[in-house]
Amino acid sequence: MEDYDTYNGEQRFFFNDIRSCSCVFSYKAVCDFLDRNNLRCLIRAHEAQDEGYKTYRQKDNFPTVITLFSAPNYLDAYGNKGAIMVFDGSVMNIRQFEWVDHPYWLPNFMDVFTWSIPFVAEKVAGLLMKILEVCNEDDEELSEEEMKVAKRERIRVKIRAIGRM
């Protein structure tokens, strides 16, 4: 809850007005939960934090709750840091990181293959059209039947060349 560190009332859970679902909890509720389950701390996530993490009121020289948020500059609007928790043996560290600009994105988050298909198809079609052009100045001197045979042979040779490519 917002005033987690200072709330001294008896009520332990309240409706979450901010999200309009679930509950928020008090320091007393967390301490009871930790004691009943023989735990030292509750680690939670999914709430944006300016520094990427936030520790709450301590019990026995250790935070009762730690909130981690690993998405820096959430929704490209918050300007917050991100944080992760690293355990090394019995040592716990929280590492923060800054956000960086996004890499270039294609329109509508399209992948490069989908984006390039129309371009590639256009270039391949143009290449095939050039290969299949059979205009030849010498064809004017041939009879109509000889032109058809020569044209078929040139197409056959070009198709074999495309197959080798």
C-alpha positions as CSV (number, residue, x, y, z in Angstrom):
1,M,0.0,0.0,0.0
2,E,1.1,3.6,-0.5
3,D,1.7,4.3,3.2
4,Y,3.1,0.8,3.8
5,D,6.1,2.1,5.9
6,T,3.9,4.3,8.1
7,Y,0.5,2.6,8.3
8,N,-0.2,1.5,12.0
9,G,-3.8,0.4,11.8
10,E,-5.1,-3.1,12.4
11,Q,-6.6,-3.7,8.9
12,R,-4.1,-5.7,6.8
13,F,-5.6,-5.8,3.3
14,F,-7.3,-3.2,1.2
15,F,-9.0,-3.2,-2.2
16,N,-6.5,-2.0,-4.9
17,D,-8.2,1.2,-6.1
18,I,-5.3,2.0,-8.5
19,R,-5.7,-1.2,-10.5
20,S,-9.4,-1.8,-9.6
21,C,-8.6,-5.5,-8.8
22,S,-6.8,-7.5,-6.1
23,C,-5.6,-6.1,-2.8
24,V,-2.8,-4.0,-1.4
25,F,-1.3,-5.1,1.9
26,S,0.2,-3.5,5.0
27,Y,3.5,-3.9,6.9
28,K,1.6,-6.0,9.5
29,A,0.2,-8.3,6.9
30,V,3.7,-8.9,5.4
31,C,5.3,-9.5,8.8
32,D,2.6,-12.1,9.7
33,F,3.1,-13.8,6.4
34,L,6.9,-13.9,6.7
35,D,6.7,-15.2,10.3
36,R,4.1,-17.9,9.5
37,N,6.2,-19.2,6.5
38,N,9.6,-18.8,8.1
39,L,10.7,-16.3,5.4
40,R,12.9,-13.3,5.5
41,C,11.6,-11.2,2.7
42,L,8.8,-10.9,0.1
43,I,10.2,-10.2,-3.4
44,R,7.7,-8.9,-5.9
45,A,7.6,-7.3,-9.4
46,H,5.3,-5.7,-12.0
47,E,5.2,-2.2,-10.6
48,A,7.3,0.5,-12.2
49,Q,10.0,1.9,-10.0
50,D,12.1,5.0,-10.7
51,E,15.3,3.3,-9.6
52,G,14.3,-0.1,-11.0
53,Y,13.7,-1.4,-7.4
54,K,12.3,-0.3,-4.1
55,T,12.9,-1.7,-0.6
56,Y,10.3,-1.3,2.1
57,R,10.3,-1.1,5.9
58,Q,12.8,-3.3,7.5
59,K,12.3,-6.1,10.1
60,D,15.4,-7.5,11.8
61,N,17.7,-5.3,9.7
62,F,16.3,-6.6,6.3
63,P,13.6,-5.2,4.0
64,T,10.3,-6.9,4.5
65,V,9.4,-6.3,0.8
66,I,11.5,-5.7,-2.3
67,T,9.9,-4.6,-5.6
68,L,12.0,-5.3,-8.7
69,F,11.1,-3.8,-12.1
70,S,13.3,-4.9,-15.0
71,A,11.9,-2.8,-17.8
72,P,13.9,0.4,-18.2
73,N,12.0,3.4,-19.6
74,Y,8.7,1.5,-19.4
75,L,6.4,2.1,-22.3
76,D,9.0,4.6,-23.6
77,A,7.5,7.1,-21.2
78,Y,8.5,6.5,-17.6
79,G,12.3,7.3,-17.8
80,N,12.9,4.7,-15.0
81,K,15.9,2.5,-14.5
82,G,15.6,-1.3,-14.7
83,A,16.9,-3.7,-12.0
84,I,17.6,-7.3,-11.5
85,M,18.5,-9.3,-8.4
86,V,21.6,-11.5,-8.4
87,F,22.3,-14.2,-5.8
88,D,25.9,-15.3,-5.4
89,G,26.1,-17.9,-2.7
90,S,24.6,-16.1,0.3
91,V,25.1,-12.6,-1.1
92,M,22.3,-10.8,-2.7
93,N,22.9,-7.8,-5.0
94,I,20.6,-5.6,-6.9
95,R,22.0,-4.4,-10.2
96,Q,20.5,-1.4,-12.0
97,F,20.7,-0.5,-15.6
98,E,19.7,2.5,-17.8
99,W,17.6,2.4,-20.9
100,V,19.0,2.9,-24.4
101,D,17.4,4.0,-27.6
102,H,15.6,1.3,-29.6
103,P,17.3,-0.1,-32.6
104,Y,15.7,0.8,-36.0
105,W,12.3,-0.8,-36.3
106,L,10.6,-1.5,-39.6
107,P,7.1,-0.2,-40.1
108,N,4.5,-2.0,-37.9
109,F,7.3,-4.1,-36.3
110,M,7.5,-6.1,-39.5
111,D,10.4,-8.6,-39.7
112,V,13.0,-8.1,-42.4
113,F,11.9,-11.1,-44.5
114,T,8.3,-10.0,-44.7
115,W,9.3,-6.4,-45.4
116,S,11.7,-7.4,-48.3
117,I,9.5,-9.9,-50.1
118,P,7.8,-7.4,-52.4
119,F,11.2,-5.8,-53.3
120,V,12.8,-9.1,-54.0
121,A,9.9,-10.4,-56.0
122,E,10.0,-7.2,-58.1
123,K,13.7,-7.6,-58.8
124,V,13.4,-11.3,-59.6
125,A,10.5,-10.7,-62.0
126,G,12.5,-7.9,-63.7
127,L,15.5,-10.3,-64.0
128,L,13.4,-13.0,-65.5
129,M,11.8,-10.6,-68.0
130,K,15.2,-9.5,-69.1
131,I,16.4,-13.1,-69.5
132,L,13.3,-14.0,-71.5
133,E,13.6,-11.1,-73.9
134,V,14.3,-12.7,-77.2
135,C,14.6,-9.8,-79.4
136,N,17.4,-10.4,-81.8
137,E,18.3,-8.2,-84.9
138,D,19.2,-11.4,-86.8
139,D,15.7,-12.8,-86.4
140,E,14.4,-10.4,-89.2
141,E,16.4,-12.3,-91.8
142,L,15.0,-15.7,-90.8
143,S,11.8,-17.3,-92.0
144,E,8.9,-17.5,-89.5
145,E,9.6,-21.2,-88.8
146,E,13.3,-20.7,-88.3
147,M,12.5,-17.8,-85.9
148,K,10.3,-20.0,-83.8
149,V,13.0,-22.8,-83.6
150,A,15.7,-20.2,-82.8
151,K,13.5,-18.6,-80.2
152,R,12.7,-21.9,-78.5
153,E,16.4,-22.8,-78.4
154,R,17.4,-19.4,-76.9
155,I,14.7,-19.8,-74.2
156,R,15.9,-23.4,-73.5
157,V,19.5,-22.1,-73.1
158,K,18.4,-19.3,-70.8
159,I,16.3,-21.6,-68.6
160,R,19.3,-23.9,-68.2
161,A,21.5,-20.9,-67.3
162,I,18.9,-19.9,-64.7
163,G,18.9,-23.4,-63.3
164,R,22.7,-23.4,-63.0
165,M,22.5,-20.0,-61.1
